[in-house]
Amino acid sequence: MIGVRTLGTLEVTLDGAEAPSELLWKKNIALLLYLARAPKRRSTREQLIGLLWAEKDDAAARQSVREAIRVLRHYVGEDQLTTTGDVVELADGAVELDTDQLERLVKQRDWAQSTPLIHGDFLDGFKIAGASGFEDWLTVERSHWHGLSIDALLRHAEERLDAGDELGADAPLVQARKMDPFSQRALRAYMRRLAGTGDRSAALQAFEQFTQDRTIEPETKAMVERLRSGRAWHLPKEALSPDRSVAWRRAPLLGRDGELATALAQWRNAKAGRLTLLVIEAEAGGGKTRFLEELTTRATLDGGVVVGTRAVVEDLEHPASAMLGLARSGLVDVPGVAGASPSALAVLAANASEWAERFPQRDPPPPTGNLDDAIAEVVRVTSAEQPHVLILDDAQWVDATSYQMIERLARDLARAQVLIVLATTPEPAPPKLAELRARIGRDIPGATISLGKLDHEALGRLVQWALPSYSGDAANRLARRIAADSAGLPLLAVEICHAMAQGLNLEATNGAWPHPLRTLDSTFPGDLPDTIVASIRVGFRCLTRPAQQALVAVALLGDRVATKRISCATDLNGDTLHAALDELEWRRWLVAESRGYTFVARIVRDVVARDMVTAGERQRILAKGR
């Protein structure tokens, strides 16, 4: 069997071994490929002469055709290459072409198997001097396979990006951009890849490098506008350098393909004009925050407006605090908000200072209407302009009144472009949340997603990302060790990898999660494996000094600490304070919203408060923080 790899530099094998030089003669291979790609694998001698021997007289040209047919027949088999009168025909299966395999896989939409076949353009670098007919045929073939290859590569990359697998998107993206540096579809996929890892500045830089003297497509312009309207981070230079540490990069979303596909399906349902409810459930440290980052990045690049807030246990005692948190955290700045009714704006201004500053009134009359009506009116008006994602994180602490308001939104704004996301732990389970979950699929469109622990495959890929020097058995052993030390919790697994990248010697620590039935929230610092505590300490030492100061202040001052209070406790202010808080948020220590900063994980806060501060510092911070 003759095998021919045509997508890239030509490679020919015979029964799996190197092909003989006689078969590799350019015009013999050209004739074979032309027949293999011809309709019904047949051609006339006249066509073959015009293709490869047009410069010869008729007798010499026919002799050349006969000799080429003789050589090919010797290697493919007498019955595989036949002549009938003036017609030359190649039997099905006589030659194994990578292009045939690619066509089959593309029809099956199997992008993962199809793209490894693509190594470059069709017969890259292959030429036959003086054979203009063959060059014309080659130009047409190259154009066809170039378009098919680029489409397959980008579909594979887009499929992996849709699954949150930035690592899996890299190889097809690199190949697509190499084959077509001017493809704006490839540029957009590359920008999505960068934005998906939080590197908005690199995505915009890629666009700036691309745009010289080129007409920009509307889809590219829209993506760039969304990226430019995003948040500007105050980060040290090393965070944005090409060789920046793993600790500055957002870990890829691993082992969540099915869950992310479900979440994105709910987002598309909301965009289509149906208010949709998505419940995301995971134990503490189980990856809710990282999953939400992935979902919101996709929604933002897709033209959505994302507004989120995070509840704390104290919110249970304050009616409507969660929905007011949404109002303060971003609804006040959503495009089109000024189109809400004056009465709705007045109610919100009476309940939140941010709204009073945005919509001041001279001698305002007492507001009429209630907070439910006001928030519903604002969401109705603004979601008509752009689809919304409204996120309530740590929804186990959301107050009952806010849940009643969510139920009302689901009833009164059923045709709004709104996705409401409730991210929660399994316990405690508020009765109102249980009622809402029971209605999903009956009278409220939506879905419930449970995020489990990372399996061995996902942990192996995490090791590959963070510690590429490990491979083979060493990588497998490390993945098993991380699984034991972290109990498969994504938060802890990523922290271990970050710490190892910064120099932590895992062999010098004792591992194994000590209480298999205990959740991260119910674990005390003294019960954590040494590996986890050591990883937190290494991560803390890698922070800048202002970031360390701010982190200790938040750890000591409570569950949700306002920026002003952090400043008072640390004497940090201005750009220095903003840079420190941005560093902590970027590196996944803290989560921010309008009401203040809180730790991503309570157990990390407890370790910082116990181990990273002296008694004197503790007293000074608490005194100033009051």
C-alpha positions as CSV (number, residue, x, y, z in Angstrom):
1,M,0.0,0.0,0.0
2,I,1.3,3.4,-1.0
3,G,0.7,6.1,1.7
4,V,1.0,9.7,0.8
5,R,1.0,12.7,3.2
6,T,0.2,15.7,1.2
7,L,-0.8,18.3,3.8
8,G,2.6,19.8,4.4
9,T,5.9,18.6,3.0
10,L,5.3,15.6,0.8
11,E,6.0,12.2,2.4
12,V,5.5,8.9,0.6
13,T,5.7,5.4,2.2
14,L,5.4,1.9,0.7
15,D,3.9,-0.6,3.1
16,G,5.0,1.6,6.0
17,A,8.6,1.9,4.9
18,E,10.5,4.5,2.9
19,A,9.4,4.6,-0.8
20,P,12.0,3.7,-3.5
21,S,13.6,6.5,-5.5
22,E,11.9,5.3,-8.7
23,L,8.5,5.8,-7.2
24,L,9.5,9.2,-5.7
25,W,10.4,10.7,-9.1
26,K,8.3,13.9,-9.2
27,K,6.3,13.3,-12.3
28,N,5.4,9.7,-11.2
29,I,4.1,11.0,-7.8
30,A,2.3,13.9,-9.6
31,L,0.5,11.5,-11.9
32,L,-0.4,9.2,-9.0
33,L,-1.8,12.1,-7.0
34,Y,-3.7,13.6,-10.0
35,L,-5.4,10.2,-10.6
36,A,-6.1,9.8,-6.9
37,R,-7.8,13.2,-6.7
38,A,-9.6,13.0,-10.2
39,P,-13.3,12.4,-10.4
40,K,-13.9,8.6,-10.2
41,R,-10.0,8.4,-10.1
42,R,-9.8,8.3,-13.9
43,S,-8.2,10.5,-16.6
44,T,-7.4,10.3,-20.3
45,R,-3.9,10.0,-21.6
46,E,-4.3,13.4,-23.4
47,Q,-5.1,15.0,-20.0
48,L,-2.0,13.5,-18.4
49,I,0.2,14.6,-21.3
50,G,-1.2,18.2,-21.0
51,L,-0.6,18.0,-17.3
52,L,3.0,16.9,-17.2
53,W,4.5,16.5,-20.6
54,A,3.1,19.3,-22.7
55,E,6.6,20.5,-23.8
56,K,7.3,17.1,-25.6
57,D,6.2,16.0,-29.0
58,D,3.3,13.6,-29.1
59,A,5.3,10.4,-29.5
60,A,7.7,11.2,-26.7
61,A,5.0,12.4,-24.4
62,R,3.0,9.1,-24.9
63,Q,6.1,7.1,-24.2
64,S,6.6,9.1,-20.9
65,V,3.0,8.4,-19.9
66,R,3.5,4.7,-20.6
67,E,6.7,4.6,-18.6
68,A,5.1,6.4,-15.6
69,I,2.1,4.0,-15.7
70,R,4.5,1.0,-15.7
71,V,6.3,2.3,-12.7
72,L,3.2,3.0,-10.7
73,R,1.5,-0.3,-11.7
74,H,4.6,-2.1,-10.4
75,Y,4.1,-0.6,-6.9
76,V,0.3,-0.3,-6.6
77,G,-0.4,-3.7,-8.3
78,E,-1.4,-4.7,-11.8
79,D,-5.1,-4.8,-11.0
80,Q,-5.0,-1.4,-9.1
81,L,-4.0,0.7,-12.1
82,T,-5.8,-0.2,-15.4
83,T,-6.0,1.2,-18.9
84,T,-9.0,0.9,-21.2
85,G,-8.3,2.5,-24.5
86,D,-7.3,6.1,-23.8
87,V,-8.6,6.0,-20.2
88,V,-6.3,5.4,-17.2
89,E,-8.1,4.4,-13.9
90,L,-6.9,4.0,-10.4
91,A,-8.8,1.6,-8.2
92,D,-10.4,2.7,-4.9
93,G,-8.1,2.1,-2.0
94,A,-5.0,1.8,-4.2
95,V,-3.4,4.8,-2.5
96,E,-3.9,6.0,1.1
97,L,-4.1,9.8,1.1
98,D,-4.2,12.0,4.2
99,T,-6.7,14.2,2.4
100,D,-9.2,11.4,2.1
101,Q,-8.9,10.7,5.8
102,L,-9.3,14.5,6.5
103,E,-12.5,14.7,4.4
104,R,-14.0,11.7,6.3
105,L,-13.2,13.2,9.7
106,V,-14.5,16.7,8.7
107,K,-17.8,15.2,7.6
108,Q,-18.0,13.5,11.0
109,R,-17.1,16.9,12.7
110,D,-14.3,15.1,14.5
111,W,-12.0,18.1,14.8
112,A,-9.7,16.5,17.4
113,Q,-8.8,13.7,15.1
114,S,-8.7,15.7,11.9
115,T,-6.4,18.5,12.9
116,P,-3.3,16.3,13.7
117,L,-3.3,15.5,9.9
118,I,-2.7,19.1,9.0
119,H,1.0,20.0,8.8
120,G,0.8,22.8,6.2
121,D,-0.6,23.6,2.8
122,F,-1.2,20.9,0.2
123,L,2.2,19.7,-1.2
124,D,4.0,22.6,0.4
125,G,7.1,23.4,-1.6
126,F,6.4,20.8,-4.3
127,K,7.1,22.1,-7.9
128,I,7.6,20.6,-11.3
129,A,9.5,22.9,-13.7
130,G,7.9,23.4,-17.1
131,A,4.6,21.7,-16.2
132,S,2.3,24.7,-16.2
133,G,-0.8,22.4,-16.4
134,F,0.2,20.6,-13.2
135,E,0.9,24.0,-11.5
136,D,-2.6,25.2,-12.4
137,W,-4.1,22.0,-10.9
138,L,-1.9,22.4,-7.9
139,T,-3.1,26.0,-7.3
140,V,-6.7,24.9,-7.3
141,E,-6.0,21.9,-5.0
142,R,-4.0,24.1,-2.6
143,S,-6.8,26.7,-2.4
144,H,-9.3,23.9,-1.6
145,W,-7.3,22.2,1.1
146,H,-6.1,25.5,2.6
147,G,-9.6,26.6,3.2
148,L,-10.7,23.2,4.6
149,S,-7.6,22.9,6.8
150,I,-8.0,26.4,8.3
151,D,-11.7,25.8,9.0
152,A,-11.0,22.5,10.7
153,L,-8.1,23.9,12.8
154,L,-10.3,26.9,13.9
155,R,-13.3,24.7,14.6
156,H,-11.1,22.5,16.8
157,A,-9.7,25.5,18.6
158,E,-13.1,27.1,19.0
159,E,-14.5,23.7,20.3
160,R,-11.8,23.5,22.9
161,L,-12.3,27.2,23.9
162,D,-16.0,26.5,24.3
163,A,-15.1,23.7,26.6
164,G,-12.8,26.0,28.7
165,D,-9.7,24.1,27.5
166,E,-7.3,26.8,26.6
167,L,-4.4,24.4,26.5
168,G,-6.2,22.1,24.0
169,A,-6.8,25.1,21.8
170,D,-3.1,26.1,21.5
171,A,-1.9,23.6,18.9
172,P,-4.7,24.1,16.3
173,L,-4.5,27.9,16.9
174,V,-0.8,28.1,16.3
175,Q,-1.1,26.0,13.1
176,A,-4.0,28.1,11.8
177,R,-2.2,31.4,12.4
178,K,1.0,30.0,10.8
179,M,-0.9,28.9,7.7
180,D,-2.9,32.1,7.4
181,P,-1.4,35.0,9.3
182,F,-4.0,37.3,7.8
183,S,-7.1,35.4,9.0
184,Q,-9.2,37.6,11.3
185,R,-11.2,34.5,12.4
186,A,-7.9,33.1,13.6
187,L,-7.0,36.4,15.3
188,R,-10.4,36.5,17.1
189,A,-9.9,32.9,18.4
190,Y,-6.4,33.8,19.6
191,M,-7.7,36.9,21.3
192,R,-10.4,34.7,22.9
193,R,-7.7,32.4,24.1
194,L,-5.8,35.2,25.7
195,A,-8.8,36.9,27.2
196,G,-9.9,33.5,28.6
197,T,-6.8,33.4,30.7
198,G,-7.3,36.9,31.9
199,D,-4.7,38.4,29.7
200,R,-6.8,41.2,28.2
201,S,-3.7,43.4,27.5
202,A,-2.0,40.7,25.4
203,A,-5.2,40.2,23.4
204,L,-5.3,43.9,22.6
205,Q,-1.6,43.9,21.8
206,A,-2.2,41.0,19.3
207,F,-4.9,43.1,17.6
208,E,-2.6,46.2,17.4
209,Q,0.1,44.1,15.8
210,F,-2.3,42.8,13.2
211,T,-4.1,45.9,12.2
212,Q,-1.5,47.8,10.1
213,D,-2.9,48.7,6.7
214,R,-5.8,46.2,6.9
215,T,-9.6,46.5,6.8
216,I,-11.0,45.2,10.1
217,E,-14.1,43.0,10.0
218,P,-17.1,44.0,12.1
219,E,-16.8,40.9,14.3
220,T,-13.2,41.8,15.1
221,K,-14.1,45.4,15.9
222,A,-16.9,44.3,18.3
223,M,-14.5,42.0,20.1
224,V,-11.9,44.7,20.5
225,E,-14.4,47.2,21.8
226,R,-15.6,44.7,24.4
227,L,-12.0,44.0,25.5
228,R,-11.2,47.7,25.7
229,S,-14.3,48.4,27.8
230,G,-13.1,45.8,30.4
231,R,-11.4,46.4,33.6
232,A,-7.9,47.9,33.7
233,W,-5.6,46.2,36.2
234,H,-2.9,47.8,38.3
235,L,-0.3,45.1,38.2
236,P,3.5,44.8,38.5
237,K,5.5,44.6,35.2
238,E,6.4,41.0,35.8
239,A,2.7,40.1,35.6
240,L,2.5,41.2,32.0
241,S,5.9,40.0,30.8
242,P,5.9,37.1,28.3
243,D,7.9,34.8,30.7
244,R,5.9,35.7,33.7
245,S,5.6,33.1,36.5
246,V,2.9,30.5,36.6
247,A,1.6,32.3,39.7
248,W,0.6,35.2,37.6
249,R,-1.4,33.1,35.1
250,R,-4.9,32.0,35.6
251,A,-5.1,28.2,35.7
252,P,-7.0,26.6,32.8
253,L,-10.4,25.2,33.5
254,L,-9.8,21.5,33.6
255,G,-12.2,18.6,33.9
256,R,-15.3,20.7,33.3
257,D,-16.1,20.3,29.6
258,G,-19.6,19.0,30.1
259,E,-20.5,21.4,32.9
260,L,-19.3,24.4,30.9
261,A,-21.2,23.3,27.8
262,T,-24.4,23.2,29.9
263,A,-23.7,26.6,31.3
264,L,-23.1,28.1,27.9
265,A,-26.3,26.5,26.6
266,Q,-28.2,28.4,29.4
267,W,-26.4,31.6,28.4
268,R,-27.5,31.1,24.7
269,N,-31.0,30.4,25.9
270,A,-31.0,33.7,27.9
271,K,-29.6,35.6,24.9
272,A,-32.5,34.3,22.8
273,G,-35.0,36.1,25.1
274,R,-35.9,33.7,28.0
275,L,-35.0,34.5,31.5
276,T,-32.9,31.5,32.6
277,L,-31.8,30.3,36.0
278,L,-28.5,28.5,36.5
279,V,-27.5,26.9,39.8
280,I,-23.8,26.0,40.2
281,E,-23.1,23.8,43.2
282,A,-19.7,22.8,44.6
283,E,-18.1,22.4,48.0
284,A,-15.8,25.1,49.3
285,G,-12.6,25.1,47.1
286,G,-14.5,23.1,44.5
287,G,-13.9,25.7,41.7
288,K,-17.1,27.8,41.7
289,T,-15.2,31.1,41.4
290,R,-12.9,29.8,38.6
291,F,-16.0,28.4,36.8
292,L,-17.8,31.7,37.1
293,E,-14.7,33.5,35.7
294,E,-14.9,31.3,32.6
295,L,-18.6,31.8,32.1
296,T,-18.4,35.6,32.6
297,T,-15.5,36.0,30.2
298,R,-17.4,34.1,27.5
299,A,-20.5,36.2,28.1
300,T,-18.6,39.5,28.0
301,L,-16.9,38.6,24.7
302,D,-20.3,37.5,23.4
303,G,-21.7,41.0,24.0
304,G,-23.2,40.4,27.5
305,V,-23.3,42.6,30.6
306,V,-22.1,40.8,33.7
307,V,-23.1,42.0,37.2
308,G,-22.2,40.0,40.3
309,T,-22.1,40.1,44.1
310,R,-20.9,37.7,46.7
311,A,-23.0,37.1,49.9
312,V,-21.6,36.5,53.3
313,V,-23.2,35.0,56.4
314,E,-24.2,38.4,57.8
315,D,-26.4,39.0,54.8
316,L,-29.0,36.6,56.1
317,E,-30.0,39.2,58.7
318,H,-30.4,42.0,56.2
319,P,-33.5,41.8,53.9
320,A,-32.8,42.4,50.2
321,S,-29.1,42.8,50.9
322,A,-28.1,40.4,48.0
323,M,-30.2,42.2,45.4
324,L,-29.0,45.6,46.7
325,G,-25.5,44.2,46.3
326,L,-26.2,43.6,42.6
327,A,-27.6,47.1,42.3
328,R,-24.5,48.6,43.8
329,S,-22.0,46.3,42.1
330,G,-22.8,47.1,38.5
331,L,-26.5,47.6,37.7
332,V,-26.1,51.3,38.4
333,D,-23.5,51.6,35.5
334,V,-25.2,49.3,33.0
335,P,-25.9,50.9,29.6
336,G,-29.4,52.2,29.3
337,V,-30.1,52.4,33.0
338,A,-31.1,56.1,32.7
339,G,-34.1,54.9,30.6
340,A,-35.7,53.4,33.7
341,S,-38.7,55.2,35.2
342,P,-38.0,58.2,37.5
343,S,-39.9,56.4,40.3
344,A,-37.6,53.3,40.0
345,L,-34.5,55.5,40.1
346,A,-35.8,57.4,43.1
347,V,-36.4,54.1,45.0
348,L,-33.0,52.9,44.3
349,A,-31.4,56.2,45.2
350,A,-33.2,56.1,48.5
351,N,-31.7,52.6,49.2
352,A,-28.2,52.9,47.8
353,S,-25.8,55.9,47.9
354,E,-24.3,54.9,44.5
355,W,-27.7,55.5,42.9
356,A,-28.2,58.7,44.7
357,E,-24.8,60.0,43.4
358,R,-25.6,58.8,39.9
359,F,-29.1,60.2,39.7
360,P,-29.2,63.3,42.1
361,Q,-32.5,65.2,42.4
362,R,-33.2,68.6,43.9
363,D,-35.8,68.3,46.7
364,P,-36.8,64.8,45.6
365,P,-40.3,63.8,46.6
366,P,-40.7,60.7,48.8
367,P,-40.2,57.7,46.5
368,T,-43.2,55.7,45.6
369,G,-43.1,52.0,44.9
370,N,-41.0,49.3,46.4
371,L,-37.5,47.9,45.8
372,D,-38.9,44.8,44.0
373,D,-40.6,47.0,41.4
374,A,-37.5,49.2,41.0
375,I,-35.0,46.5,40.4
376,A,-37.4,44.7,38.0
377,E,-37.8,47.9,36.0
378,V,-34.1,48.5,35.8
379,V,-33.4,44.9,34.7
380,R,-36.3,45.0,32.1
381,V,-35.0,48.3,30.5
382,T,-31.3,47.5,30.5
383,S,-31.6,43.8,29.4
384,A,-33.5,45.0,26.3
385,E,-30.3,46.6,25.1
386,Q,-27.8,43.9,26.1
387,P,-28.3,40.5,27.5
388,H,-27.4,40.2,31.2
389,V,-25.7,37.7,33.5
390,L,-26.6,38.4,37.1
391,I,-24.5,36.4,39.6
392,L,-25.0,35.7,43.2
393,D,-22.0,33.9,44.5
394,D,-22.1,32.0,47.9
395,A,-25.9,31.9,47.4
396,Q,-26.2,29.8,50.6
397,W,-25.9,33.1,52.4
398,V,-28.5,35.0,50.3
399,D,-31.4,36.4,52.4
400,A,-34.9,35.2,51.9
401,T,-36.2,38.6,50.7
402,S,-33.7,38.5,47.8
403,Y,-34.8,35.0,46.8
404,Q,-38.4,36.3,46.7
405,M,-37.2,39.1,44.4
406,I,-35.5,36.6,42.1
407,E,-38.8,34.6,42.0
408,R,-40.5,37.7,40.9
409,L,-38.0,38.5,38.2
410,A,-38.5,34.9,36.9
411,R,-42.3,35.5,36.8
412,D,-42.5,39.1,35.5
413,L,-39.5,39.1,33.1
414,A,-39.9,35.7,31.6
415,R,-39.0,37.0,28.1
416,A,-36.0,39.1,29.2
417,Q,-32.5,38.4,28.1
418,V,-31.3,37.5,31.6
419,L,-29.3,34.6,33.0
420,I,-29.4,34.5,36.8
421,V,-26.6,32.4,38.3
422,L,-26.7,31.2,41.8
423,A,-23.3,29.7,42.9
424,T,-23.7,27.8,46.2
425,T,-22.2,25.1,48.4
426,P,-24.4,21.9,49.1
427,E,-24.7,22.9,52.8
428,P,-26.3,24.9,54.2
429,A,-29.2,24.6,51.8
430,P,-31.6,27.6,52.2
431,P,-35.3,26.5,51.8
432,K,-35.9,29.3,49.2
433,L,-33.0,28.1,47.1
434,A,-34.4,24.5,47.2
435,E,-37.8,25.8,46.1
436,L,-36.2,27.7,43.1
437,R,-34.1,24.6,42.1
438,A,-37.3,22.5,42.1
439,R,-38.9,24.9,39.6
440,I,-36.1,24.6,37.1
441,G,-37.3,22.8,34.0
442,R,-40.9,23.2,35.1
443,D,-41.9,26.8,35.0
444,I,-38.3,28.4,35.0
445,P,-35.9,27.5,32.2
446,G,-32.5,26.6,33.4
447,A,-30.2,23.9,34.8
448,T,-28.3,22.8,37.8
449,I,-24.6,22.0,37.6
450,S,-22.6,20.1,40.2
451,L,-18.8,20.6,40.1
452,G,-17.1,17.5,41.4
453,K,-13.5,17.0,42.4
454,L,-10.7,16.9,39.8
455,D,-9.9,13.4,38.5
456,H,-6.5,12.0,37.7
457,E,-6.6,13.1,34.1
458,A,-7.5,16.7,35.0
459,L,-4.7,16.8,37.7
460,G,-2.3,15.4,35.1
461,R,-3.1,18.2,32.7
462,L,-2.7,20.7,35.6
463,V,0.8,19.4,36.2
464,Q,1.5,19.7,32.5
465,W,0.4,23.3,32.5
466,A,2.2,24.4,35.7
467,L,5.2,22.2,35.8
468,P,6.1,21.2,32.2
469,S,9.5,19.8,33.3
470,Y,7.6,16.8,34.7
471,S,6.6,14.1,32.2
472,G,5.8,10.4,32.0
473,D,5.9,8.5,35.3
474,A,7.2,11.5,37.2
475,A,4.1,13.5,36.2
476,N,1.8,10.7,37.0
477,R,3.3,10.3,40.5
478,L,3.0,14.0,41.1
479,A,-0.6,14.0,40.0
480,R,-1.4,11.2,42.5
481,R,0.4,13.1,45.2
482,I,-1.5,16.3,44.5
483,A,-4.7,14.3,44.5
484,A,-4.0,13.0,48.0
485,D,-2.8,16.3,49.4
486,S,-5.6,18.4,47.9
487,A,-8.5,15.8,48.1
488,G,-9.0,16.8,44.4
489,L,-10.2,20.2,45.3
490,P,-9.2,22.6,42.5
491,L,-8.4,25.5,44.7
492,L,-5.8,23.5,46.7
493,A,-4.5,21.6,43.7
494,V,-3.7,24.9,41.9
495,E,-2.1,26.3,45.0
496,I,0.2,23.3,45.3
497,C,1.2,23.7,41.7
498,H,1.8,27.4,42.1
499,A,4.0,26.8,45.1
500,M,6.0,24.1,43.4
501,A,6.6,26.4,40.5
502,Q,8.0,28.9,43.1
503,G,10.3,26.3,44.6
504,L,8.3,24.3,47.1
505,N,9.8,20.8,47.7
506,L,6.9,18.5,47.9
507,E,9.0,15.6,49.2
508,A,9.8,17.7,52.3
509,T,6.2,18.0,53.3
510,N,3.6,15.6,54.8
511,G,0.5,15.2,52.7
512,A,-2.8,13.3,52.6
513,W,-6.0,15.0,53.3
514,P,-6.6,14.1,57.0
515,H,-10.4,14.0,57.1
516,P,-12.0,12.6,54.0
517,L,-15.5,13.4,55.1
518,R,-14.7,16.9,56.2
519,T,-15.3,19.8,53.8
520,L,-12.8,22.7,53.4
521,D,-15.1,25.1,55.2
522,S,-15.3,22.8,58.2
523,T,-11.5,22.3,58.4
524,F,-9.3,24.1,60.9
525,P,-5.8,25.4,59.9
526,G,-4.2,22.9,62.3
527,D,-5.9,20.0,60.5
528,L,-4.6,20.9,57.0
529,P,-1.9,18.8,55.4
530,D,1.5,20.3,55.7
531,T,1.6,20.5,51.9
532,I,-1.4,22.9,51.8
533,V,-0.1,25.1,54.6
534,A,3.4,25.2,53.0
535,S,1.8,26.1,49.6
536,I,-0.1,29.0,51.1
537,R,3.0,30.3,52.8
538,V,5.0,30.1,49.6
539,G,2.3,32.0,47.7
540,F,2.1,34.6,50.4
541,R,5.9,35.2,50.3
542,C,5.7,35.7,46.6
543,L,3.4,38.7,47.0
544,T,4.7,42.2,46.9
545,R,5.0,43.8,50.4
546,P,1.9,46.1,50.0
547,A,-0.1,43.1,48.8
548,Q,1.0,41.1,51.9
549,Q,-0.1,44.0,54.1
550,A,-3.5,44.3,52.5
551,L,-4.1,40.6,52.6
552,V,-3.3,40.4,56.4
553,A,-5.6,43.3,57.0
554,V,-8.5,41.6,55.2
555,A,-7.8,38.3,57.0
556,L,-8.0,40.1,60.4
557,L,-10.8,42.6,59.8
558,G,-13.8,40.3,58.8
559,D,-15.6,38.6,56.0
560,R,-16.1,41.7,53.8
561,V,-13.7,44.6,54.2
562,A,-14.1,47.9,52.5
563,T,-11.2,49.6,50.7
564,K,-11.2,52.5,53.0
565,R,-10.9,50.3,56.1
566,I,-8.0,48.4,54.5
567,S,-6.3,51.7,53.9
568,C,-6.8,52.8,57.5
569,A,-5.4,49.5,58.8
570,T,-2.3,49.5,56.6
571,D,-1.6,53.1,55.8
572,L,-1.7,52.1,52.1
573,N,-3.5,54.5,49.9
574,G,-3.9,55.7,46.3
575,D,-2.3,53.8,43.5
576,T,-0.2,51.7,45.9
577,L,-3.4,50.4,47.6
578,H,-5.2,49.8,44.3
579,A,-2.2,47.9,42.9
580,A,-2.0,45.7,46.0
581,L,-5.7,44.8,45.9
582,D,-5.6,44.2,42.1
583,E,-2.6,41.9,42.7
584,L,-4.5,39.9,45.3
585,E,-7.6,39.7,43.2
586,W,-5.6,38.7,40.0
587,R,-3.7,36.0,41.9
588,R,-7.0,34.6,43.3
589,W,-6.5,35.4,47.0
590,L,-9.4,37.9,47.2
591,V,-12.8,38.5,45.5
592,A,-14.0,42.1,45.2
593,E,-17.4,43.7,44.9
594,S,-18.8,47.1,45.8
595,R,-19.2,46.3,49.5
596,G,-15.6,45.2,50.0
597,Y,-13.1,42.4,49.7
598,T,-13.4,38.8,50.9
599,F,-11.2,35.7,50.7
600,V,-11.8,33.2,47.9
601,A,-11.6,30.5,50.6
602,R,-12.2,30.9,54.3
603,I,-9.5,28.3,55.3
604,V,-6.9,30.4,53.4
605,R,-8.0,33.4,55.4
606,D,-7.6,31.4,58.6
607,V,-4.1,30.3,57.7
608,V,-3.0,33.9,56.8
609,A,-4.5,35.2,60.1
610,R,-2.8,32.5,62.1
611,D,0.6,32.2,60.5
612,M,1.4,35.4,58.5
613,V,1.1,38.1,61.2
614,T,2.9,38.8,64.5
615,A,1.0,39.5,67.7
616,G,2.1,43.2,67.5
617,E,1.0,43.5,63.9
618,R,-2.4,42.0,64.8
619,Q,-3.0,44.5,67.5
620,R,-2.0,47.5,65.4
621,I,-4.1,46.4,62.4
622,L,-7.2,45.7,64.5
623,A,-6.8,49.1,66.3
624,K,-6.4,51.1,63.1
625,G,-9.1,49.1,61.4
626,R,-11.7,50.1,63.9
